[in-house]
Amino acid sequence: MLVEKFVIQNKTGLHARPASLFVKKASSFKCSIKIKKDETEVDAKSMLSVLTLGAGQGTTITITTDGEDEKEAMQELLNLLQEIKE
């Protein structure tokens, strides 16, 4: 199991298009992927769940990957979050 914290940098946060990109990428992996904001943890492969977090700019989220491709999943998801500029 891998756990990483990330501060959302883009202006819109993890909403609409950025959330869609994140969920699509997360869904391409076999491992379990969770996102946690404050005390709420959701399935990163569920668009509705990710949107309910309300993770805006400046929000710290915790990403947990657990399973056979957890390292690759974590690296690619962190890279994606860093690349999202809108």
C-alpha positions as CSV (number, residue, x, y, z in Angstrom):
1,M,0.0,0.0,0.0
2,L,1.3,3.5,-0.9
3,V,0.0,6.7,0.6
4,E,0.9,10.2,-0.7
5,K,-0.4,13.7,0.1
6,F,-1.0,16.2,-2.7
7,V,-2.0,19.9,-2.7
8,I,-4.4,20.8,-5.5
9,Q,-2.8,23.6,-7.5
10,N,-5.1,24.2,-10.5
11,K,-7.7,27.0,-10.2
12,T,-10.8,24.9,-10.5
13,G,-9.6,22.2,-8.2
14,L,-10.6,18.6,-8.7
15,H,-13.9,19.4,-10.5
16,A,-15.5,18.6,-13.9
17,R,-12.7,18.1,-16.5
18,P,-9.8,17.5,-14.0
19,A,-11.9,15.0,-12.1
20,S,-12.9,13.3,-15.3
21,L,-9.2,12.9,-16.3
22,F,-8.3,11.7,-12.8
23,V,-11.1,9.1,-12.7
24,K,-10.3,7.9,-16.2
25,K,-6.6,7.4,-15.3
26,A,-7.4,5.8,-12.0
27,S,-9.8,3.4,-13.7
28,S,-7.1,2.1,-16.0
29,F,-5.3,0.4,-13.1
30,K,-6.2,-2.9,-11.3
31,C,-5.3,-1.7,-7.8
32,S,-7.6,-0.1,-5.4
33,I,-7.3,3.7,-5.4
34,K,-8.8,6.0,-2.8
35,I,-8.8,9.7,-2.3
36,K,-9.2,11.3,1.1
37,K,-10.0,14.9,2.0
38,D,-10.3,15.7,5.7
39,E,-12.2,12.7,7.1
40,T,-14.0,11.7,3.8
41,E,-12.5,8.9,1.8
42,V,-13.9,7.9,-1.6
43,D,-13.2,5.5,-4.5
44,A,-11.0,7.4,-7.0
45,K,-12.6,5.4,-9.9
46,S,-16.0,6.9,-9.2
47,M,-16.7,10.3,-10.9
48,L,-19.6,11.1,-8.5
49,S,-17.6,10.2,-5.5
50,V,-14.6,12.3,-6.5
51,L,-16.8,15.3,-7.2
52,T,-18.5,15.0,-3.8
53,L,-15.1,15.7,-2.1
54,G,-15.3,19.3,-3.3
55,A,-11.5,19.4,-3.5
56,G,-10.8,23.0,-4.5
57,Q,-7.5,24.9,-5.1
58,G,-5.2,24.7,-2.1
59,T,-6.9,21.6,-0.7
60,T,-4.7,18.8,0.5
61,I,-5.8,15.3,-0.6
62,T,-4.4,11.9,0.4
63,I,-4.1,9.3,-2.4
64,T,-3.9,5.6,-1.4
65,T,-3.1,2.9,-3.9
66,D,-3.2,-0.8,-2.9
67,G,-2.6,-3.7,-5.2
68,E,-0.4,-5.2,-7.9
69,D,0.2,-2.0,-9.9
70,E,0.1,0.4,-7.0
71,K,3.5,2.1,-7.7
72,E,2.7,2.8,-11.3
73,A,-0.7,4.0,-10.5
74,M,0.5,6.4,-7.8
75,Q,3.2,7.9,-10.0
76,E,0.9,8.4,-13.0
77,L,-1.8,10.0,-10.9
78,L,0.6,12.4,-9.2
79,N,2.0,13.3,-12.6
80,L,-1.5,13.9,-13.9
81,L,-2.4,16.2,-11.0
82,Q,0.8,18.2,-11.5
83,E,0.1,18.6,-15.2
84,I,-3.5,19.9,-14.9
85,K,-3.3,23.6,-15.2
86,E,-7.0,24.7,-15.4
